[in-house]
């Protein structure tokens, strides 16, 4: 029987870990303007992800890890990203699964998230993962909060976190993630229409 409203597909994922969460223009929160958030955890208790598209100007990974006694002068070209507004002093590394250490959590078969000093030491010594992004801070949602926000104007659920994410310039990641879904971000408008 047709009810006049669309029902979610039976095979639609309930949780979004491993996917890209993309801010739509005009969402109304400057903390998330043009955000490209790699969703790392999402379950019935809440969600957590890191924004991979915003560089913290004037801070390289080499400078950051030097504060922990890690010599990594070879990382002066690697930017540190603003992962989100929550706990901006807390660091995380989103990295390929070819390295696993203390407190790493699996995000997808290709990606993991680590927040301990051992990964910084491994990267500094040239023995870390092949692909990685350094972020400070994260975005978090309480139980049901993200699901509620997804029903409002503001977020677009993208594809899985791209394997080549570190090779994409940070300022291009938002556009690239929309493009992976077949969406030209230049055509997005900043407001909701009315019928």
NORPE-V272963 format. One record per run of one state. SS is the DSSP state (helix for helix, strand for strand, loop for the rest). FROM is the first residue (numbers start at 0). LEN is the number of residues. Records with the same first field share a line. If there is no record, write none. Layout:
BEGIN
SS=FROM-LEN, FROM-LEN
END
This chain:
BEGIN
loop=0-18, 23-6, 32-3, 43-2, 51-3, 66-6, 75-3, 82-3, 96-8, 106-4, 114-2, 124-7, 142-2, 150-4, 160-4, 167-2, 179-5, 187-8
strand=18-5, 35-8, 45-6, 54-6, 78-4, 85-11, 104-2, 110-4, 131-11, 154-6
helix=29-3, 60-6, 72-3, 116-8, 144-6, 164-3, 169-10, 184-3
END
